[in-house]
Amino acid sequence: MSNRVGAAAVALAPARRTLPADAARVLCVDDEPHVLEGLRDSLRRSFDVHVAQCGTDALALLEQDPDGYAVVISDMRMPGMS
């Protein structure tokens, strides 16, 4: 499964690393790339971090795998979401 749905996937793709097999998956959602990079960099040593730059992409990831994320960290105000 891709870490990101949409055009910015390459820019936000995490470096490959070794995580425990039972590492919890975390979905970070924000429309500001630098915020996502900071979250990913802070969490990636302990969690399997996935990112989405808009609410629509995050919802698509959650629809693909409804039980796949232990936690969703999201910006409270996102363009196009109400």
Sequence and secondary structure as in RCSB ss.txt:
>XXXX:A:sequence
MSNRVGAAAVALAPARRTLPADAARVLCVDDEPHVLEGLRDSLRRSFDVHVAQCGTDALALLEQDPDGYAVVISD
MRMPGMS
>XXXX:A:secstr
  S  STTHHHH        TT  EEEEE S HHHHHHHHHHHTTTSEEEEESSHHHHHHHHHH TTS SEEEE 
S  TT  
